[in-house]
Amino acid sequence: MFAKLRTPRNPVLKFGAMLSALWLAACTPGSEGGSGPRLSSGQAVPVALLVPGGSGATGDETLAKSLRQAAELAISDLDGVKIDLRVYNTGGSPAQAAEAATKAVDAGAKIILGPVFAEAANAAGLAVANRGVSVLSFSNNTDIAGGNVFVLGPTFPNTANRLVSYAAAQGKRRILVVNDQTTAGEIGARAITAAISRSGASNAGQISYPFSQQDVTNVAPQIAAQVRSGNVDALFLTADTAGALPLLAQLLPQQGVDPAQTKFIGLTRWDIPPATLALPGLQGGWFALPDPNLNTRFKARYQTAFGAAPHPIAGLAYDGIAAIGALVKSGRSDALSRAALTQPAGFVGVNGIFRLRSDGSNERGLAVAEIRNNQVVVIDPAPRSFGGAGF
């Protein structure tokens, strides 16, 4: 464990105008404080950062380093708020995560950022559930959300709500759900189905397939037949770029599904890796992504500060510190209570606006993008406040 008060690495590298945006939706907590740690005015706030270091896996070590550096970058950008960042390795293990969380709270931590993996985050939350300390995990698994555990990662329900709402507004109301028979695929399908029921769109059915190349090949004619029935405006796919998406993008047009007539919509990012953008079947397709302007600035800032690109989820550590800083800046002794963390105005981070919900999940302002000529084109910008367009 490392305990150190972080100071700005290089003040001239501040975001400038972007940083003013970070405080745009700063703390407006309700009058009820709820249970939570008490903060002492003027003192540095101890924040525990739980990262997957110590496992011996190269990927975990790289991720741990990137999360720590992103948190340090956020601390250097805070104005008038002192954070005592204490970093704990969890080894990617639930047992070690629980031990680290307990040790952190015993040492005075007022809030916990991380861990990354769902089981570790759940274990950390359970370990300190009776201590009045919240856990802002980097997971996107809403199954672990609730009680003192929040998830900061982008969730399927949030993405599905954004895309289904936009599709319905564009006249693409008859949506066929296509999912792989994996844990992620089933969770994603449920999120899409729920979003359809809330949006005024129509559920044109659901087709699922076992996760294998042969099964994807076999299901393509079935999907095409459903489209030819005339009751489908859009296909909402849970497949990702590392799985069935490239094959579906090839087979469905071959089966007569015209993407120009039947809109392809993706629950996952279609721009990672960039080579996916060249797939002919995905031209004209829609997917959601964080505010590209803010995200691009963060990546450039991180690259300048540390000489390397950030890990894809490193921005979550920055967002967590930004939210904590905004709340602490209020000067309230109950600034990190549940009531404060879930205040409706939300926060602005390097991925755009976000807010924590009382059920432990989150809402993020997402942009809708379309693939045109192998390029990403934002066709509906990310909202800049809750209650605006996109919400």
C-alpha positions in Angstrom: 0.0 0.0 0.0 1.2 3.5 -0.9 0.0 6.5 1.0 1.0 9.9 -0.4 -0.6 13.3 -0.9 -0.4 13.9 -4.6 0.6 17.3 -5.9 0.2 18.5 -9.4 2.7 16.9 -11.7 2.9 19.8 -14.1 0.5 22.8 -13.5 0.9 24.0 -17.1 -0.8 20.9 -18.4 -4.1 21.7 -16.9 -7.2 21.3 -19.0 -8.1 25.0 -18.8 -11.5 25.5 -20.2 -12.3 21.8 -20.0 -11.7 21.9 -16.2 -14.3 24.6 -15.8 -16.8 22.1 -17.4 -15.8 19.5 -14.8 -17.4 21.6 -12.1 -20.4 22.7 -14.1 -22.6 20.1 -12.5 -20.9 20.1 -9.1 -22.4 19.3 -5.8 -25.9 20.2 -5.0 -26.7 17.5 -2.4 -30.1 17.3 -0.8 -30.7 18.4 2.7 -30.7 14.9 4.0 -27.2 13.7 4.6 -27.9 10.0 5.2 -25.3 7.7 6.7 -21.7 8.2 5.6 -18.3 9.3 6.7 -17.8 12.7 8.3 -15.2 15.0 6.8 -13.1 17.5 8.6 -13.0 20.9 7.0 -9.6 21.9 5.5 -8.1 18.5 5.8 -7.0 16.2 3.0 -9.6 13.6 2.3 -8.2 10.0 2.4 -9.4 8.2 -0.7 -8.5 4.5 -1.3 -7.8 3.4 -4.8 -8.1 -0.4 -5.3 -6.4 -1.6 -8.5 -5.7 -5.1 -9.8 -1.9 -4.9 -9.4 0.0 -7.7 -7.7 -1.6 -10.5 -9.7 1.5 -11.1 -11.8 -0.5 -10.7 -15.1 0.9 -8.1 -17.4 -2.5 -6.9 -18.4 -3.5 -6.4 -14.8 -0.3 -4.5 -14.0 -0.8 -2.2 -17.0 -4.4 -1.5 -16.0 -3.4 -0.8 -12.4 -0.8 1.7 -13.4 -3.1 3.5 -15.8 -5.9 3.8 -13.3 -3.4 5.2 -10.7 -2.0 7.7 -13.1 -5.5 8.8 -14.2 -6.4 9.4 -10.6 -3.2 11.4 -10.0 -4.0 13.5 -13.1 -7.5 14.2 -11.7 -6.1 15.2 -8.3 -3.6 17.6 -9.9 -6.6 19.3 -11.6 -8.7 19.8 -8.5 -9.0 23.4 -7.3 -9.0 24.0 -3.5 -9.5 20.3 -2.7 -6.9 18.1 -1.1 -7.0 14.3 -1.7 -4.8 11.9 0.1 -4.7 9.1 -2.4 -3.9 5.6 -1.0 -3.3 2.9 -3.5 -3.9 -0.8 -2.7 -3.3 -3.8 -4.9 -6.0 -6.5 -5.0 -4.2 -9.0 -7.2 -7.6 -9.2 -9.1 -8.8 -11.5 -6.3 -12.1 -11.0 -4.4 -10.4 -12.1 -1.1 -7.6 -9.6 -1.5 -10.0 -6.9 -2.5 -12.0 -7.5 0.7 -8.8 -7.4 2.7 -7.6 -4.2 1.0 -11.0 -2.5 1.6 -11.0 -3.4 5.2 -7.4 -2.2 5.6 -8.2 1.0 3.8 -11.1 1.9 6.0 -9.2 0.9 9.1 -6.6 3.4 8.0 -9.2 6.2 7.6 -10.3 6.0 4.0 -13.6 8.0 3.6 -14.5 6.4 0.2 -13.1 3.6 -2.1 -12.5 3.9 -5.8 -12.3 0.5 -7.5 -11.8 -2.4 -7.8 -12.3 -3.3 -11.5 -13.6 -6.8 -11.6 -17.2 -7.4 -10.5 -16.5 -10.2 -7.9 -13.7 -8.2 -6.4 -15.9 -5.1 -6.2 -18.7 -7.0 -4.6 -16.3 -8.5 -2.0 -14.9 -5.1 -1.2 -18.4 -3.6 -0.7 -19.4 -6.5 1.6 -16.3 -6.1 3.6 -17.0 -2.5 4.5 -20.8 -2.5 4.3 -21.3 -1.7 7.9 -18.7 1.0 8.0 -20.6 3.7 6.2 -18.1 3.9 3.3 -19.2 3.8 -0.3 -17.4 1.8 -3.0 -17.2 3.4 -6.5 -16.2 0.4 -8.5 -14.9 0.5 -12.1 -17.1 -2.4 -13.0 -20.0 -2.1 -15.5 -21.9 -5.1 -14.0 -25.1 -3.8 -12.5 -25.7 -7.2 -10.8 -23.3 -6.1 -8.0 -24.7 -2.6 -7.7 -26.7 -1.6 -4.6 -26.1 -0.9 -0.9 -22.8 0.8 -0.6 -21.5 -0.4 -4.1 -21.8 1.8 -7.2 -20.6 1.0 -10.7 -18.9 3.7 -12.7 -18.4 1.6 -15.9 -20.7 2.1 -18.9 -23.8 -0.2 -18.5 -25.9 -2.1 -21.0 -29.2 -0.5 -19.8 -27.8 3.0 -20.2 -26.5 2.3 -23.7 -29.7 0.5 -24.7 -31.9 3.3 -23.4 -29.9 5.9 -25.4 -29.9 4.0 -28.7 -33.5 2.7 -28.6 -34.8 6.2 -27.7 -32.9 7.7 -30.6 -34.0 4.9 -33.0 -37.6 5.4 -32.1 -37.3 9.2 -32.7 -35.9 8.5 -36.1 -38.8 6.2 -37.1 -36.9 2.9 -36.5 -39.5 1.5 -34.1 -39.8 -2.2 -34.9 -36.7 -3.6 -33.4 -35.5 -7.2 -33.6 -33.1 -8.2 -30.8 -30.2 -10.4 -31.9 -28.0 -11.8 -29.1 -25.4 -14.5 -28.5 -26.0 -17.0 -25.8 -23.4 -15.8 -23.4 -23.7 -14.1 -20.1 -23.0 -10.7 -21.6 -25.3 -11.4 -24.6 -28.2 -12.4 -22.4 -27.8 -9.5 -20.0 -27.5 -7.2 -23.1 -30.7 -8.6 -24.6 -32.6 -8.0 -21.4 -31.4 -4.4 -21.3 -32.5 -3.8 -24.9 -35.9 -5.4 -24.4 -36.5 -3.3 -21.3 -35.4 -0.1 -23.2 -37.9 -1.0 -26.0 -40.7 -1.3 -23.6 -40.0 2.1 -22.1 -39.4 4.0 -25.4 -42.7 3.5 -27.2 -40.9 1.3 -29.8 -42.1 -2.2 -30.8 -40.3 -5.4 -30.0 -40.2 -7.3 -33.3 -38.9 -10.4 -31.6 -35.6 -11.9 -30.3 -33.2 -14.3 -32.0 -30.3 -15.8 -30.1 -27.6 -18.2 -31.1 -24.9 -20.3 -29.4 -21.5 -18.6 -29.4 -19.7 -20.4 -32.2 -18.8 -19.6 -35.8 -21.0 -22.4 -37.2 -24.0 -21.3 -35.1 -23.6 -17.7 -36.3 -23.5 -19.0 -39.8 -26.6 -21.1 -39.2 -28.6 -18.3 -37.6 -28.1 -15.7 -40.4 -30.8 -17.1 -42.7 -33.3 -17.1 -39.7 -32.5 -13.4 -39.0 -32.9 -12.5 -42.7 -36.3 -14.4 -42.9 -37.5 -12.4 -39.9 -36.5 -9.1 -41.6 -38.2 -10.1 -44.9 -41.4 -10.6 -42.9 -41.7 -6.8 -43.2 -42.1 -6.3 -39.5 -38.5 -5.1 -38.7 -37.0 -1.6 -39.0 -33.8 -2.3 -37.1 -31.6 -5.1 -35.8 -30.2 -4.4 -32.3 -27.0 -6.6 -32.0 -25.3 -7.5 -28.7 -22.3 -9.0 -30.6 -19.0 -7.2 -30.1 -16.0 -6.7 -32.5 -14.0 -9.5 -30.8 -16.9 -11.9 -31.2 -19.7 -12.5 -33.8 -20.1 -9.0 -35.1 -17.7 -9.2 -38.1 -19.3 -12.4 -39.3 -22.8 -11.1 -38.9 -21.8 -8.0 -40.7 -20.7 -10.2 -43.6 -23.4 -12.8 -43.6 -26.6 -10.7 -43.1 -26.1 -8.6 -46.3 -25.3 -11.8 -48.2 -28.7 -13.1 -47.0 -30.4 -10.1 -48.4 -30.6 -7.9 -45.4 -30.0 -4.3 -46.7 -28.4 -2.1 -44.0 -29.7 0.9 -45.9 -33.3 -0.3 -45.2 -32.9 -2.2 -41.9 -30.8 -0.2 -39.5 -28.0 -2.1 -37.7 -27.6 -0.9 -34.1 -24.8 -2.1 -31.7 -24.8 -2.4 -28.0 -21.0 -2.3 -27.9 -18.4 0.0 -29.3 -17.9 -0.6 -33.0 -14.9 1.7 -33.4 -12.5 -0.5 -31.3 -10.5 -1.8 -33.1 -10.7 0.8 -35.9 -10.5 -1.9 -38.5 -14.1 -2.8 -37.7 -15.2 0.5 -39.3 -14.2 -0.9 -42.7 -16.7 -3.7 -42.6 -19.2 -3.1 -45.5 -22.2 -4.5 -43.6 -21.7 -1.9 -40.8 -21.8 1.1 -43.0 -24.7 3.3 -41.8 -24.8 1.4 -38.5 -25.3 3.1 -35.2 -23.6 2.7 -31.8 -23.1 4.9 -28.7 -19.9 6.3 -27.3 -18.8 8.8 -24.6 -18.5 12.5 -25.5 -15.7 12.3 -28.1 -14.5 15.9 -27.5 -13.9 15.5 -23.8 -12.5 12.0 -24.2 -10.1 13.0 -26.9 -8.8 15.8 -24.7 -8.3 13.4 -21.8 -6.3 11.0 -23.9 -4.1 13.8 -25.2 -3.5 15.2 -21.7 -2.7 11.7 -20.3 -0.3 11.0 -23.2 1.5 14.3 -22.6 1.7 13.7 -18.8 2.8 10.1 -18.9 4.2 9.4 -22.4 1.7 6.7 -23.2 -1.9 6.2 -24.1 -4.3 5.6 -21.2 -6.0 2.2 -20.8 -9.6 2.3 -22.3 -11.2 2.4 -18.8 -8.6 4.7 -17.1 -11.0 7.6 -17.5 -13.2 6.0 -14.9 -10.6 6.7 -12.3 -10.4 10.4 -13.4 -14.2 10.6 -13.3 -14.3 9.1 -9.7 -11.8 11.6 -8.4 -13.6 14.5 -10.2 -16.9 13.5 -8.6 -15.3 13.2 -5.1 -13.5 16.6 -5.6 -16.7 18.3 -6.6 -18.6 17.0 -3.6 -15.8 17.8 -1.1 -15.5 21.3 -2.5 -18.9 22.0 -1.0 -17.3 22.0 2.4 -20.0 19.8 3.9 -19.1 17.3 6.5 -21.5 14.8 4.9 -20.2 15.5 1.4 -19.6 11.7 0.7 -22.9 10.4 2.0 -25.2 8.4 -0.3 -27.5 11.4 -0.7 -24.6 13.5 -1.9 -23.2 10.9 -4.2 -26.6 10.4 -5.9 -27.5 14.1 -6.2 -29.6 14.5 -9.4 -27.4 17.1 -11.1 -24.6 14.6 -11.5 -21.0 15.4 -12.5 -19.0 16.1 -15.6 -15.9 13.9 -16.2 -13.6 13.1 -19.1 -16.3 10.8 -20.6 -19.1 13.4 -20.3 -21.8 13.9 -17.8 -22.7 11.1 -15.4 -24.7 10.6 -12.3 -25.0 7.8 -9.7 -28.4 6.3 -9.1 -29.8 5.2 -5.8 -29.7 1.5 -7.0 -26.0 1.7 -7.5 -26.0 1.9 -11.3 -25.2 5.0 -13.3 -26.5 7.1 -16.1 -24.0 8.6 -18.6 -24.6 11.1 -21.4 -23.7 9.3 -24.6 -23.3 10.4 -28.2 -24.9 8.4 -31.0 -22.5 7.7 -33.9 -22.9 6.4 -37.4 -20.3 4.6 -39.5 -20.0 6.5 -42.8 -17.3 5.7 -45.4 -15.3 3.8 -42.8 -15.4 6.7 -40.4 -17.2 7.5 -37.1 -19.6 10.4 -37.5 -21.5 11.7 -34.5 -25.1 12.2 -35.5 -26.6 13.1 -32.1 -24.2 14.7 -29.7 -23.8 13.7 -26.1 -26.1 15.7 -23.8 -24.4 18.3 -21.6 -27.0 18.1 -18.8 -29.5 15.7 -17.4 -33.0 16.5 -18.6 -31.8 17.7 -22.0 -31.7 16.0 -25.4 -30.7 12.3 -25.0 -32.5 11.9 -21.6 
